[in-house]
Amino acid sequence: MGRLTEILQLAQSRARELNLPYEGALTPAEAHELLQLAPAARLVDVRTKAELDWVGRVPGAIEIEWQDYPAKQLNAHFIQILKHSVVTESLLLFLCRSGQRSSAAAKAATEAGFPDCYNILEGFEGNKDANGQRNRSGGWRHAGLPWNQG
């Protein structure tokens, strides 16, 4: 079994265990490795433009806001924009700040007919620590994966 298959099976197993409504759940490191192993896979960053500008971006990610800032209104055009941005059969990896909005986006994309949707657990910044700060444990940035300042 190749590494790509191994990562996908692990992510799918997690999704079954957690009863998730999409194909799989990946750690940030697994998502990064998967992007290297499957060049047609697409990372879809669903954070707000403000987050991308102020906190940082993942190079090569497709950026589609799930909600706007600061009102947090759902983007009514999310699926339409996604359909214009990727091939339906693409392996899609969804990323947000902590993994919550990206989970909702992966669910919506699955319901819209995208067959291979994966959420990136922990998101870009991870969960808050005891002091209420992010980037201390978990997340894309904390894992030392590629990103740049907006």
DSSP file (Angstrom, degrees, kcal/mol; ACC not computed):
  #  RESIDUE AA STRUCTURE BP1 BP2  ACC     N-H-->O    O-->H-N    N-H-->O    O-->H-N    TCO  KAPPA ALPHA  PHI   PSI    X-CA   Y-CA   Z-CA
    1    1 A M              0   0    0      0, 0.0     2,-0.1     0, 0.0     0, 0.0   0.000 360.0 360.0 360.0 131.6    0.0    0.0    0.0
    2    2 A G     >  -     0   0    0      1,-0.1     4,-2.3     4,-0.0     5,-0.1  -0.321 360.0-109.0 -78.4 164.6    1.4    3.4   -1.0
    3    3 A R  H  > S+     0   0    0      1,-0.2     4,-2.6     2,-0.2     5,-0.2   0.873 117.2  55.9 -61.6 -39.4    1.6    6.3    1.4
    4    4 A L  H  > S+     0   0    0      1,-0.2     4,-2.4     2,-0.2    -1,-0.2   0.947 110.2  44.8 -59.0 -49.3   -1.2    8.2   -0.4
    5    5 A T  H  > S+     0   0    0      1,-0.2     4,-2.7     2,-0.2     5,-0.2   0.899 111.7  54.1 -60.8 -41.4   -3.6    5.3    0.1
    6    6 A E  H  X S+     0   0    0     -4,-2.3     4,-2.1     2,-0.2    -2,-0.2   0.923 110.1  45.6 -60.3 -46.6   -2.4    5.0    3.7
    7    7 A I  H  X S+     0   0    0     -4,-2.6     4,-2.5     2,-0.2    -2,-0.2   0.930 114.1  48.6 -63.3 -46.3   -3.2    8.7    4.5
    8    8 A L  H  X S+     0   0    0     -4,-2.4     4,-2.4     1,-0.2    -2,-0.2   0.906 111.5  49.4 -63.3 -41.7   -6.6    8.6    2.8
    9    9 A Q  H  X S+     0   0    0     -4,-2.7     4,-2.3     2,-0.2    -1,-0.2   0.894 111.3  49.3 -65.4 -38.9   -7.6    5.4    4.6
   10   10 A L  H  X S+     0   0    0     -4,-2.1     4,-2.2    -5,-0.2    -2,-0.2   0.925 112.6  47.6 -64.0 -44.6   -6.6    6.8    8.0
   11   11 A A  H  X S+     0   0    0     -4,-2.5     4,-1.9     1,-0.2    14,-1.5   0.882 112.8  48.8 -64.0 -39.2   -8.5   10.0    7.3
   12   12 A Q  H  X S+     0   0    0     -4,-2.4     4,-2.1    12,-0.2    -1,-0.2   0.881 109.0  52.9 -68.5 -38.6  -11.6    8.0    6.2
   13   13 A S  H  X S+     0   0    0     -4,-2.3     4,-2.5     2,-0.2    -2,-0.2   0.914 108.4  50.7 -62.2 -43.7  -11.4    5.8    9.3
   14   14 A R  H  X S+     0   0    0     -4,-2.2     4,-2.5     1,-0.2    -2,-0.2   0.913 108.6  52.3 -58.7 -44.0  -11.3    9.0   11.5
   15   15 A A  H  <>S+     0   0    0     -4,-1.9     5,-2.8     1,-0.2     4,-0.4   0.895 110.6  47.2 -62.5 -40.4  -14.4   10.3    9.6
   16   16 A R  H ><5S+     0   0    0     -4,-2.1     3,-0.9     3,-0.2    -1,-0.2   0.933 112.3  49.7 -65.4 -45.1  -16.3    7.0   10.3
   17   17 A E  H 3<5S+     0   0    0     -4,-2.5    -2,-0.2     1,-0.3    -1,-0.2   0.880 117.2  40.7 -60.7 -39.2  -15.3    7.0   14.0
   18   18 A L  T 3<5S-     0   0    0     -4,-2.5    -1,-0.3    -5,-0.2    -2,-0.2   0.420 108.9-124.8 -90.5   0.3  -16.4   10.6   14.4
   19   19 A N  T < 5 +     0   0    0     -3,-0.9    -3,-0.2    -4,-0.4    -4,-0.1   0.919  45.3 178.0  55.9  47.3  -19.5   10.1   12.3
   20   20 A L      < -     0   0    0     -5,-2.8    -1,-0.2    -6,-0.1     5,-0.0  -0.564  35.5-130.4 -84.1 146.2  -18.5   12.9   10.0
   21   21 A P  S    S+     0   0    0      0, 0.0     2,-0.3     0, 0.0    -1,-0.1   0.042  84.3  58.4 -87.5  28.2  -20.7   13.8    6.9
   22   22 A Y  S    S-     0   0    0     -7,-0.1    -2,-0.1    88,-0.1    96,-0.1  -0.874  98.1 -86.7-146.2 178.1  -17.8   13.9    4.5
   23   23 A E  S    S-     0   0    0     94,-0.7     2,-0.3    -2,-0.3    -8,-0.2   0.844  88.6 -24.7 -63.3 -42.8  -15.0   11.6    3.2
   24   24 A G  E     -a  118   0A   0     93,-1.5    95,-2.2    -9,-0.1     2,-0.4  -0.992  42.6-125.1-166.8 170.0  -12.3   12.1    5.8
   25   25 A A  E     -a  119   0A   0    -14,-1.5     2,-0.3    -2,-0.3   -11,-0.2  -0.997  28.8-168.9-130.6 126.3  -10.4   14.2    8.4
   26   26 A L  E     -a  120   0A   0     93,-3.0    95,-2.9    -2,-0.4   -18,-0.0  -0.834  22.0-124.6-116.2 147.6   -6.7   14.9    8.1
   27   27 A T     >  -     0   0    0     -2,-0.3     4,-2.6    93,-0.2     5,-0.2  -0.502  40.0-106.2 -75.2 161.3   -4.1   16.3   10.5
   28   28 A P  H  > S+     0   0    0      0, 0.0     4,-2.4     0, 0.0     5,-0.2   0.913 122.1  50.6 -55.7 -42.6   -2.3   19.3    9.1
   29   29 A A  H  > S+     0   0    0      1,-0.2     4,-2.3     2,-0.2     5,-0.2   0.906 111.0  48.3 -63.7 -41.1    0.9   17.2    8.4
   30   30 A E  H  > S+     0   0    0      2,-0.2     4,-2.8     1,-0.2    -1,-0.2   0.909 110.8  51.5 -64.0 -41.5   -1.1   14.6    6.6
   31   31 A A  H  X S+     0   0    0     -4,-2.6     4,-2.2     2,-0.2    -2,-0.2   0.920 110.6  48.2 -61.5 -44.0   -2.9   17.2    4.5
   32   32 A H  H  X S+     0   0    0     -4,-2.4     4,-1.3     2,-0.2    -1,-0.2   0.926 113.4  46.8 -63.0 -44.9    0.5   18.7    3.5
   33   33 A E  H  X S+     0   0    0     -4,-2.3     4,-2.2     1,-0.2     3,-0.3   0.908 110.2  53.6 -63.4 -41.7    1.9   15.3    2.6
   34   34 A L  H  X S+     0   0    0     -4,-2.8     4,-2.4     1,-0.2    -1,-0.2   0.894 104.8  54.6 -60.5 -40.3   -1.2   14.5    0.7
   35   35 A L  H  < S+     0   0    0     -4,-2.2    -1,-0.2     1,-0.2    -2,-0.2   0.828 110.2  47.4 -63.4 -30.7   -0.9   17.7   -1.4
   36   36 A Q  H  < S+     0   0    0     -4,-1.3    -2,-0.2    -3,-0.3    -1,-0.2   0.877 116.2  43.2 -74.7 -38.4    2.7   16.6   -2.3
   37   37 A L  H  < S+     0   0    0     -4,-2.2    -2,-0.2     1,-0.2    -3,-0.2   0.746 119.8  41.2 -80.6 -25.1    1.6   13.1   -3.2
   38   38 A A    ><  -     0   0    0     -4,-2.4     3,-2.5    -5,-0.2    -1,-0.2  -0.763  65.4-176.2-126.6  83.7   -1.5   14.0   -5.2
   39   39 A P  T 3  S+     0   0    0      0, 0.0    -1,-0.1     0, 0.0    -2,-0.1   0.707  82.9  59.4 -57.2 -22.0   -0.8   17.1   -7.3
   40   40 A A  T 3  S+     0   0    0      2,-0.1    51,-0.1    50,-0.0    -5,-0.1   0.612  82.8 105.6 -82.8 -10.7   -4.4   17.4   -8.5
   41   41 A A    <   -     0   0    0     -3,-2.5     2,-0.4    -7,-0.2    51,-0.2  -0.349  61.5-147.3 -66.1 150.5   -5.6   17.7   -4.9
   42   42 A R  E     -b   92   0A   0     49,-2.8    51,-2.9     2,-0.0     2,-0.6  -0.979   7.9-144.8-127.0 132.7   -6.8   21.2   -3.9
   43   43 A L  E     -b   93   0A   0     -2,-0.4    19,-3.0    17,-0.3     2,-0.7  -0.855  16.5-161.6 -92.1 124.2   -6.6   23.0   -0.6
   44   44 A V  E     -bc  94  62A   0     49,-3.3    51,-2.4    -2,-0.6     2,-0.6  -0.922   2.1-158.5-111.4 109.0   -9.6   25.3   -0.1
   45   45 A D  E     -bc  95  63A   0     17,-2.5    19,-2.1    -2,-0.7    51,-0.2  -0.787   9.6-176.5 -89.8 117.7   -9.0   27.9    2.6
   46   46 A V        +     0   0    0     49,-3.0    20,-2.2    -2,-0.6    21,-0.6   0.253  40.0 120.6-102.3  11.8  -12.4   29.1    3.8
   47   47 A R  S    S-     0   0    0     48,-0.4    -2,-0.0    18,-0.2    48,-0.0  -0.241  71.3 -90.4 -69.7 165.2  -11.2   31.8    6.2
   48   48 A T     >  -     0   0    0     17,-0.1     4,-2.4     1,-0.1     5,-0.2  -0.299  31.5-111.7 -73.0 160.0  -12.2   35.4    5.8
   49   49 A K  H  > S+     0   0    0      1,-0.2     4,-2.7     2,-0.2     5,-0.2   0.880 120.4  56.7 -57.2 -37.8  -10.2   37.9    3.7
   50   50 A A  H  > S+     0   0    0      2,-0.2     4,-2.9     1,-0.2     5,-0.3   0.929 107.0  47.2 -61.3 -45.3   -9.3   39.6    7.0
   51   51 A E  H  >>S+     0   0    0      1,-0.2     4,-2.9     2,-0.2     5,-1.2   0.918 112.6  49.5 -61.6 -43.4   -7.9   36.4    8.5
   52   52 A L  H  <5S+     0   0    0     -4,-2.4     4,-0.5     3,-0.2    98,-0.4   0.922 116.4  42.2 -62.1 -43.5   -5.9   35.7    5.3
   53   53 A D  H  <5S+     0   0    0     -4,-2.7    97,-0.2    -5,-0.2    -2,-0.2   0.897 125.8  31.5 -70.5 -41.6   -4.5   39.3    5.3
   54   54 A W  H  <5S+     0   0    0     -4,-2.9    -3,-0.2    -5,-0.2    -2,-0.2   0.809 129.8  29.6 -90.1 -31.7   -3.8   39.6    9.0
   55   55 A V  T  <5S-     0   0    0     -4,-2.9     2,-0.2    -5,-0.3    -3,-0.2   0.840 111.9 -91.8-102.0 -40.3   -2.9   36.0   10.0
   56   56 A G      < -     0   0    0     -5,-1.2     2,-0.3    -4,-0.5    93,-0.2  -0.649  27.1-111.1 141.0 162.8   -1.3   34.4    7.0
   57   57 A R  B     -E  148   0B   0     91,-3.2    91,-2.5    -2,-0.2    -5,-0.0  -0.859  18.3-125.6-124.6 155.2   -2.0   32.4    3.8
   58   58 A V    >   -     0   0    0     -2,-0.3     3,-2.0    89,-0.2    89,-0.2  -0.916  41.6-113.5 -97.7 120.3   -1.1   28.9    2.6
   59   59 A P  T 3  S+     0   0    0      0, 0.0    -1,-0.0     0, 0.0     0, 0.0  -0.266  97.4  13.1 -55.8 134.1    0.7   29.2   -0.8
   60   60 A G  T 3  S+     0   0    0      1,-0.3   -17,-0.3   -18,-0.0     2,-0.1   0.374  91.5 140.4  84.1  -4.3   -1.4   27.8   -3.6
   61   61 A A    <   -     0   0    0     -3,-2.0     2,-0.6   -19,-0.1    -1,-0.3  -0.395  56.0-123.3 -72.1 148.6   -4.6   27.5   -1.6
   62   62 A I  E     -c   44   0A   0    -19,-3.0   -17,-2.5    -2,-0.1     2,-0.7  -0.837  29.4-146.9 -86.8 123.9   -7.9   28.4   -3.3
   63   63 A E  E     +c   45   0A   0     -2,-0.6     2,-0.4   -19,-0.2   -17,-0.2  -0.852  31.4 155.9-104.6 113.6   -9.4   31.1   -1.1
   64   64 A I        -     0   0    0    -19,-2.1     2,-0.1    -2,-0.7    11,-0.1  -0.947  39.0-127.9-135.9 113.0  -13.3   31.1   -0.7
   65   65 A E        -     0   0    0     -2,-0.4   -18,-0.2     1,-0.2   -17,-0.1  -0.358  14.6-166.9 -61.7 132.8  -14.8   32.7    2.3
   66   66 A W  S    S+     0   0    0    -20,-2.2     9,-3.0     1,-0.3     2,-0.3   0.839  82.5   9.9 -81.7 -40.2  -17.3   30.5    4.2
   67   67 A Q  B    S-F   74   0C   0    -21,-0.6    -1,-0.3     7,-0.3     7,-0.2  -0.942  82.8-119.2-133.3 155.7  -18.5   33.6    6.2
   68   68 A D     >  -     0   0    0      5,-2.0     4,-1.3    -2,-0.3   -20,-0.1  -0.455  40.2 -84.3 -90.1 170.8  -17.8   37.3    5.8
   69   69 A Y  T  4 S-     0   0    0      2,-0.2   -20,-0.1     1,-0.2   -19,-0.0  -0.979  96.0  -2.1-122.9 135.8  -16.1   39.5    8.4
   70   70 A P  T  4 S+     0   0    0      0, 0.0    -1,-0.2     0, 0.0    -2,-0.0  -0.997 131.2  49.6 -97.0  -3.0  -17.2   41.0   10.7
   71   71 A A  T  4 S-     0   0    0      1,-0.1    -2,-0.2     2,-0.1     0, 0.0   0.723  87.2-141.3 -70.6 -21.0  -20.9   40.1   10.3
   72   72 A K     <  +     0   0    0     -4,-1.3     2,-0.3     1,-0.2    -3,-0.1   0.817  38.3 165.9  61.4  32.6  -20.2   36.3   10.0
   73   73 A Q        -     0   0    0      1,-0.1    -5,-2.0    -5,-0.0    -1,-0.2  -0.623  43.4-107.3 -75.5 135.6  -22.9   36.0    7.3
   74   74 A L  B     -F   67   0C   0     -2,-0.3     2,-1.0    -7,-0.2    -7,-0.3  -0.375  32.3-111.9 -62.1 141.7  -22.7   32.7    5.4
   75   75 A N    >   -     0   0    0     -9,-3.0     3,-1.8     1,-0.2     4,-0.3  -0.674  26.4-163.4 -77.4 104.4  -21.4   33.1    1.9
   76   76 A A  T 3  S+     0   0    0     -2,-1.0     4,-0.2     1,-0.3     3,-0.2   0.676  88.6  51.4 -64.3 -17.0  -24.5   32.3   -0.2
   77   77 A H  T 3> S+     0   0    0      1,-0.1     4,-2.9     2,-0.1     5,-0.3   0.269  75.2 110.6-102.9   9.1  -22.3   31.8   -3.2
   78   78 A F  H <> S+     0   0    0     -3,-1.8     4,-2.6     1,-0.2     5,-0.2   0.923  81.8  40.9 -53.1 -54.5  -19.8   29.4   -1.6
   79   79 A I  H  > S+     0   0    0     -4,-0.3     4,-2.7     1,-0.2    -1,-0.2   0.895 114.9  52.4 -64.6 -40.4  -20.8   26.3   -3.6
   80   80 A Q  H  > S+     0   0    0     -4,-0.2     4,-1.3     2,-0.2    -1,-0.2   0.922 112.3  44.9 -61.3 -44.3  -21.1   28.3   -6.9
   81   81 A I  H  X S+     0   0    0     -4,-2.9     4,-0.9     2,-0.2    -2,-0.2   0.907 112.2  52.5 -65.8 -41.8  -17.6   29.7   -6.5
   82   82 A L  H >X S+     0   0    0     -4,-2.6     4,-1.9    -5,-0.3     3,-0.9   0.922 106.6  52.9 -59.7 -44.4  -16.2   26.3   -5.5
   83   83 A K  H 3< S+     0   0    0     -4,-2.7    -1,-0.2     1,-0.3    -2,-0.2   0.822 111.7  46.2 -61.8 -31.1  -17.8   24.8   -8.7
   84   84 A H  H 3< S+     0   0    0     -4,-1.3    -1,-0.3    -5,-0.2    -2,-0.2   0.617 114.9  48.7 -83.7 -12.8  -16.1   27.4  -10.8
   85   85 A S  H << S+     0   0    0     -4,-0.9     2,-0.3    -3,-0.9    -2,-0.2   0.715 115.1  25.4-100.5 -24.5  -12.7   27.0   -9.0
   86   86 A V  S  < S-     0   0    0     -4,-1.9     2,-0.4    -5,-0.1    -1,-0.1  -0.909  80.0-101.1-138.4 162.5  -12.2   23.2   -9.0
   87   87 A V    >   -     0   0    0     -2,-0.3     3,-2.6     1,-0.1    -3,-0.1  -0.706  37.1-124.4 -80.7 135.7  -13.1   20.1  -10.9
   88   88 A T  T 3  S+     0   0    0     -2,-0.4    28,-0.4     1,-0.3    -1,-0.1   0.827 110.1  54.6 -52.2 -36.1  -16.0   18.2   -9.1
   89   89 A E  T 3  S+     0   0    0     25,-0.1    -1,-0.3    26,-0.1    25,-0.0   0.484  84.4 120.9 -79.6  -1.9  -13.9   15.0   -8.9
   90   90 A S  S <  S-     0   0    0     -3,-2.6     2,-0.7     1,-0.1    26,-0.5  -0.236  73.9-113.1 -62.9 149.3  -10.9   16.8   -7.3
   91   91 A L  E     - d   0 116A   0    -51,-0.1   -49,-2.8    24,-0.1     2,-0.5  -0.781  42.1-158.4 -78.7 115.9   -9.7   15.7   -3.9
   92   92 A L  E     -bd  42 117A   0     24,-3.0    26,-2.7    -2,-0.7     2,-0.5  -0.883  15.6-168.0-111.5 128.7  -10.6   18.7   -1.8
   93   93 A L  E     -bd  43 118A   0    -51,-2.9   -49,-3.3    -2,-0.5     2,-0.4  -0.963  14.2-152.5-114.3 117.5   -9.0   19.6    1.6
   94   94 A F  E     -bd  44 119A   0     24,-3.2    26,-2.3    -2,-0.5     2,-0.4  -0.759  14.4-177.2 -98.8 136.0  -10.8   22.3    3.5
   95   95 A L  E     +b   45   0A   0    -51,-2.4   -49,-3.0    -2,-0.4   -48,-0.4  -0.984  12.0 152.7-132.9 138.6   -9.0   24.6    6.0
   96   96 A C        -     0   0    0     -2,-0.4    28,-2.8    24,-0.3    29,-0.2  -0.618  61.5 -69.9-138.4-155.5  -10.1   27.3    8.4
   97   97 A R  S    S-     0   0    0     26,-0.3    28,-2.6    -2,-0.2    29,-1.2   0.950 121.8  -3.7 -69.8 -48.9   -8.8   28.8   11.6
   98   98 A S  S    S-     0   0    0     25,-0.2    24,-0.7    27,-0.2    25,-0.2   0.414 104.4 -92.4-129.7  -0.4   -9.5   25.8   13.9
   99   99 A G  S  > S+     0   0    0     23,-0.2     4,-0.6    22,-0.2    24,-0.1   0.392  99.0  98.6 105.3  -2.7  -11.3   23.2   11.8
  100  100 A Q  H  > S+     0   0    0      2,-0.2     4,-1.8     3,-0.1     3,-0.2   0.957  86.4  37.6 -83.6 -55.6  -15.0   24.2   12.5
  101  101 A R  H  > S+     0   0    0      1,-0.2     4,-2.5     2,-0.2     5,-0.2   0.880 116.1  54.9 -63.8 -37.0  -15.9   26.3    9.5
  102  102 A S  H  > S+     0   0    0      1,-0.2     4,-2.4     2,-0.2    -1,-0.2   0.835 104.9  54.0 -66.6 -30.6  -13.9   24.0    7.2
  103  103 A S  H  X S+     0   0    0     -4,-0.6     4,-2.1     2,-0.2    -1,-0.2   0.926 110.1  46.5 -65.4 -44.6  -15.9   21.0    8.6
  104  104 A A  H  X S+     0   0    0     -4,-1.8     4,-2.4     2,-0.2    -2,-0.2   0.886 113.0  50.1 -64.1 -38.7  -19.2   22.8    7.7
  105  105 A A  H  X S+     0   0    0     -4,-2.5     4,-2.6     2,-0.2    -2,-0.2   0.900 109.4  50.5 -67.3 -40.9  -17.7   23.7    4.2
  106  106 A A  H  X S+     0   0    0     -4,-2.4     4,-2.2     2,-0.2    -2,-0.2   0.893 111.5  49.2 -63.1 -39.3  -16.7   20.0    3.6
  107  107 A K  H  X S+     0   0    0     -4,-2.1     4,-2.5     2,-0.2    -2,-0.2   0.934 112.1  47.3 -63.9 -47.3  -20.2   18.9    4.6
  108  108 A A  H  X S+     0   0    0     -4,-2.4     4,-1.4     1,-0.2    -2,-0.2   0.901 112.5  49.4 -62.8 -41.6  -21.8   21.5    2.2
  109  109 A A  H  <>S+     0   0    0     -4,-2.6     5,-2.5     2,-0.2     4,-0.2   0.900 110.6  50.5 -65.7 -40.3  -19.5   20.5   -0.6
  110  110 A T  H ><5S+     0   0    0     -4,-2.2     3,-1.7     1,-0.2    -2,-0.2   0.934 110.3  49.5 -60.9 -46.2  -20.3   16.8   -0.1
  111  111 A E  H 3<5S+     0   0    0     -4,-2.5    -1,-0.2     1,-0.3    -2,-0.2   0.779 106.2  57.8 -64.2 -26.1  -24.0   17.6   -0.1
  112  112 A A  T 3<5S-     0   0    0     -4,-1.4    -1,-0.3    -5,-0.2    -2,-0.2   0.426 130.0 -92.5 -85.4   1.1  -23.5   19.5   -3.4
  113  113 A G  T < 5S+     0   0    0     -3,-1.7    -3,-0.2     1,-0.3    -2,-0.1   0.502  79.0 138.8 105.3   4.3  -22.0   16.5   -5.1
  114  114 A F      < -     0   0    0     -5,-2.5    -1,-0.3     1,-0.1     3,-0.3  -0.752  35.8-163.0 -80.7 119.0  -18.2   16.8   -4.5
  115  115 A P  S    S+     0   0    0      0, 0.0     2,-0.5     0, 0.0    -1,-0.1   0.753  72.1  49.9 -80.7 -24.5  -17.2   13.2   -3.7
  116  116 A D  E     + d   0  91A   0    -26,-0.5   -24,-3.0   -28,-0.4     2,-0.5  -0.611  67.7 153.8-121.1  72.1  -13.8   13.6   -2.1
  117  117 A C  E     - d   0  92A   0     -2,-0.5   -93,-1.5    -3,-0.3   -94,-0.7  -0.868  15.3-179.0-105.6 129.5  -14.0   16.2    0.7
  118  118 A Y  E     -ad  24  93A   0    -26,-2.7   -24,-3.2    -2,-0.5     2,-0.4  -0.977  17.9-141.3-128.0 138.3  -11.7   16.2    3.6
  119  119 A N  E     -ad  25  94A   0    -95,-2.2   -93,-3.0    -2,-0.4     2,-0.8  -0.781  16.2-132.0 -95.8 143.4  -11.5   18.5    6.6
  120  120 A I  E >   -a   26   0A   0    -26,-2.3     3,-1.2    -2,-0.4   -24,-0.3  -0.855  27.0-136.6 -95.8 108.2   -8.1   19.6    8.0
  121  121 A L  T 3  S+     0   0    0    -95,-2.9    18,-0.2    -2,-0.8   -22,-0.2  -0.258  84.2  19.6 -61.0 148.8   -8.3   19.1   11.8
  122  122 A E  T 3> S-     0   0    0    -24,-0.7     4,-1.6   -95,-0.1    -1,-0.2   0.137  99.2-141.7  77.2 -20.2   -6.9   21.8   14.0
  123  123 A G  T <4  -     0   0    0     -3,-1.2    17,-2.3   -25,-0.2   -26,-0.3  -0.165  43.9 -45.4  65.7-158.1   -7.1   24.3   11.1
  124  124 A F  T  4 S+     0   0    0    -28,-2.8    17,-2.3    15,-0.3    18,-0.4   0.856 139.4  22.9 -79.0 -38.2   -4.5   27.0   10.4
  125  125 A E  T  4 S-     0   0    0    -28,-2.6    10,-2.7   -29,-0.2    12,-0.3   0.548  96.9-139.2-110.0 -10.3   -4.0   28.2   14.0
  126  126 A G     <  -     0   0    0     -4,-1.6    -1,-0.2   -29,-1.2    12,-0.2  -0.150  41.4 -43.9  76.2-178.5   -5.2   25.4   16.2
  127  127 A N        -     0   0    0     10,-0.5    10,-0.4     1,-0.1     9,-0.4  -0.370  68.5 -89.3 -81.9 164.7   -7.3   25.7   19.3
  128  128 A K        -     0   0    0      6,-0.1     6,-0.2    -2,-0.1    -1,-0.1  -0.455  39.7-136.5 -71.9 145.8   -6.7   28.2   22.1
  129  129 A D    >   -     0   0    0      4,-2.5     3,-2.2    -2,-0.1    -1,-0.1  -0.188  42.9 -76.5 -88.1-171.1   -4.4   27.3   24.9
  130  130 A A  T 3  S+     0   0    0      1,-0.3    -2,-0.1     2,-0.1    -1,-0.0   0.752 134.3  52.9 -60.9 -24.8   -5.0   27.9   28.6
  131  131 A N  T 3  S-     0   0    0      2,-0.2    -1,-0.3     3,-0.0     3,-0.1   0.318 120.9-107.2 -92.8   7.6   -4.1   31.6   28.1
  132  132 A G  S <  S+     0   0    0     -3,-2.2     2,-0.4     1,-0.3    -2,-0.1   0.715  78.1 130.8  76.9  20.2   -6.7   32.0   25.2
  133  133 A Q        -     0   0    0     -6,-0.1    -4,-2.5     1,-0.0     3,-0.3  -0.844  45.0-146.3-111.4 145.2   -4.0   32.1   22.5
  134  134 A R  S    S+     0   0    0     -2,-0.4    -8,-0.2    -6,-0.2    -6,-0.1  -0.418  73.6  51.1 -96.4 177.1   -3.7   30.2   19.3
  135  135 A N  S    S+     0   0    0    -10,-2.7    -1,-0.2     2,-0.3     3,-0.1   0.584  83.5  97.2  70.9  13.5   -0.6   28.9   17.5
  136  136 A R  S    S+     0   0    0     -9,-0.4     2,-0.3     1,-0.4    -2,-0.1   0.724  93.7  11.2-100.4 -28.8    0.7   27.2   20.6
  137  137 A S  S    S-     0   0    0    -10,-0.4   -10,-0.5   -12,-0.3    -1,-0.4  -0.959 115.5  -0.6-151.4 132.4   -0.5   23.7   20.0
  138  138 A G  S    S+     0   0    0     -2,-0.3     4,-0.4   -12,-0.2    -1,-0.2   0.133  75.6  92.7  76.9 163.4   -2.0   22.2   16.9
  139  139 A G  S  > S-     0   0    0    -18,-0.2     4,-1.6     3,-0.1   -15,-0.3  -0.021  81.4 -77.6  98.4 159.8   -2.7   23.8   13.5
  140  140 A W  T  4>S+     0   0    0    -17,-2.3     5,-1.8     1,-0.2     4,-0.2   0.910 126.4  45.7 -57.7 -49.9   -1.0   24.2   10.2
  141  141 A R  T >45S+     0   0    0    -17,-2.3     3,-2.0     1,-0.2    -1,-0.2   0.929 110.8  51.6 -65.3 -46.4    1.3   27.0   11.3
  142  142 A H  T 345S+     0   0    0    -18,-0.4    -1,-0.2    -4,-0.4    -2,-0.2   0.812 103.2  60.3 -61.6 -30.0    2.4   25.3   14.6
  143  143 A A  T 3<5S-     0   0    0     -4,-1.6    -1,-0.3    -3,-0.1    -2,-0.2   0.519 115.6-117.0 -75.5  -4.5    3.3   22.2   12.6
  144  144 A G  T < 5 +     0   0    0     -3,-2.0    -3,-0.2    -4,-0.2    -2,-0.1   0.743  61.0 154.1  77.3  22.8    5.8   24.3   10.6
  145  145 A L      < -     0   0    0     -5,-1.8    -1,-0.2     1,-0.1  -116,-0.0  -0.426  54.9 -71.4 -83.3 161.5    4.0   23.8    7.3
  146  146 A P        +     0   0    0      0, 0.0     2,-0.3     0, 0.0    -1,-0.1  -0.244  69.8 137.2 -60.1 130.5    4.4   26.4    4.4
  147  147 A W        -     0   0    0    -89,-0.2     2,-0.3    -3,-0.1   -89,-0.2  -0.964  31.2-152.4-160.6 161.7    2.6   29.7    4.9
  148  148 A N  B     -E   57   0B   0    -91,-2.5   -91,-3.2    -2,-0.3     2,-0.2  -0.975  29.0 -98.8-140.2 157.7    3.3   33.3    4.4
  149  149 A Q              0   0    0     -2,-0.3   -93,-0.1   -93,-0.2   -95,-0.1  -0.544 360.0 360.0 -76.5 137.1    2.2   36.6    5.9
  150  150 A G              0   0    0    -98,-0.4    -1,-0.1    -2,-0.2   -96,-0.1   0.477 360.0 360.0 -57.6 360.0   -0.6   38.4    4.0
